[in-house]
Amino acid sequence: MNLLVEKLLESPICETARQVKANGLYPYFKAIESEQDTEVIISGKKVLMFGSNAYLGLTNHPKVKEAAIEAVKKYGTGMAGSRYLNGTIDLHLALEKKIAQFLGKDDAMVYSTGFQVNLGVVSCMTGREDYILWDELDHASIIEGHRLSYSTKLKFRHNDMDSLERQLQKCVPDKVKLIVVDGVFSMEGDIANLPEIVRLARKYNANIMVDEAHGLGVLGRQGRGVCDHFGLLPQVDLVMGTFSKSLASIGGFIASSQPVIDYLRLNSRSYIFSASSTPAATAAANAAFDIMVNEPERIEHLWKLTDYALARFRNMGAEIGHTSTPIIPLFIRDNEKTFYVTKELFDQGIFVNPVVAPAVASDDTLIRFSLMATHSFRQLDYALDKIEKCLYKIGVLNPQYAEMLV
Ligand SMILES: Cc1ncc(COP(=O)(O)O)c(C=O)c1O
């Protein structure tokens, strides 16, 4: 037997996948045959989409589509090179300027994906004698970024400010200390304790980078994100965001002071050694950005749905942790039951995402339920009723969860 194949077949995740497939519960890589909207078609079947990151529901907005089409007509389909060399067009520069102004930063850089932003920024900001302090639930792209860095990495417990302070105390005072956190945690939906992080950063002379992948378009004035929600944008040194969620496209950005951006343009390897984002993706993000800024009623509706769903989940006794955003984790705490619930809901016309080991610890498995500004209350009620019945059936509803969080 081929040694490589043998080794790969032994990997725990492949083993789990084989078992789940054998039980007819495999939920991944289902092809969507329609637009990404609140209702999608999968295998010819209409299902309600409660697993999307398109929080503002803009992926099929006529103005966003039109902008992408016009960009293809004018610039073609691909950039055929890196931003550094032949891959910059005026659309990239205009979008960078707009983002920087919006966030009150000197400058911004547009990358081809959000993953590449974190990878290319976190890996090159700090040196051998410096420190990266990271929340244990930070996104994988942040973790990949600091894996590539030569700095000392200090993990702190999720949103635990005593733990962060203990780690800061370990650092040599006159070395760079970069604290990197998700603004909204992507699976759990809770918000970083930014006021405390800012206080500790001041006390220990540290710098802060916030990933706004799930905050942009959701929190803050006109969707500026978590940093703005707390009125702390000026105190955050680097603000990262993606176009793949609220902005209905693909790509990402980092916004910061001029010296930081000047450094990154010349040192960030995923920016330099990868082709730049396509004209269509850049133009779509730009159009979606304008809608986010000019149509605040979308964000308002998203929050009405969110508040309603959070209250109903808590009242039914679902365990939803500390979320306070449109990302709602339904903790099942069992791999197999999580796959079962996903399949059961799909059969009843509801698409949700299972999050299982090894992505999370096996007793932290959950169903990730997420909302879009384009959902109607009728769609939401339909889903909530079905979910309540399903969670009841597998025995995970407990009225005490609601009390525990008050
Ligand atoms: C918190 C967070 N950061 C970064 C990313 C990567 O963004 P993208 O999908 O645009 O590459 C994601 C995507 O899932 C995310 O959730």
Ligand as a Chemical Component Dictionary entry (heavy atoms), coordinates in Angstrom:
data_LIG
# 
_chem_comp.id                   LIG 
_chem_comp.type                 NON-POLYMER 
_chem_comp.pdbx_formal_charge   0 
_chem_comp.three_letter_code    LIG 
# 
loop_
_chem_comp_atom.comp_id 
_chem_comp_atom.atom_id 
_chem_comp_atom.alt_atom_id 
_chem_comp_atom.type_symbol 
_chem_comp_atom.charge 
_chem_comp_atom.model_Cartn_x 
_chem_comp_atom.model_Cartn_y 
_chem_comp_atom.model_Cartn_z 
_chem_comp_atom.pdbx_ordinal 
LIG C1 C1 C 0 -13.344 35.362 11.856 1  
LIG C2 C2 C 0 -12.944 35.068 10.446 2  
LIG N1 N1 N 0 -11.820 35.608 9.969  3  
LIG C3 C3 C 0 -11.395 35.373 8.714  4  
LIG C4 C4 C 0 -12.117 34.563 7.865  5  
LIG C5 C5 C 0 -11.613 34.306 6.482  6  
LIG O1 O1 O 0 -12.335 35.078 5.575  7  
LIG P1 P1 P 0 -12.584 34.641 4.066  8  
LIG O2 O2 O 0 -13.636 33.598 4.044  9  
LIG O3 O3 O 0 -13.010 35.922 3.443  10 
LIG O4 O4 O 0 -11.289 34.157 3.524  11 
LIG C6 C6 C 0 -13.298 33.990 8.305  12 
LIG C7 C7 C 0 -14.077 33.105 7.414  13 
LIG O5 O5 O 0 -14.722 32.193 7.761  14 
LIG C8 C8 C 0 -13.723 34.235 9.626  15 
LIG O6 O6 O 0 -14.840 33.681 10.113 16 
# 
loop_
_chem_comp_bond.comp_id 
_chem_comp_bond.atom_id_1 
_chem_comp_bond.atom_id_2 
_chem_comp_bond.value_order 
_chem_comp_bond.pdbx_ordinal 
LIG C1 C2 SING 1  
LIG C2 N1 SING 2  
LIG C2 C8 DOUB 3  
LIG N1 C3 DOUB 4  
LIG C3 C4 SING 5  
LIG C4 C5 SING 6  
LIG C4 C6 DOUB 7  
LIG C5 O1 SING 8  
LIG O1 P1 SING 9  
LIG P1 O2 DOUB 10 
LIG P1 O3 SING 11 
LIG P1 O4 SING 12 
LIG C6 C7 SING 13 
LIG C6 C8 SING 14 
LIG C7 O5 DOUB 15 
LIG C8 O6 SING 16 
# 
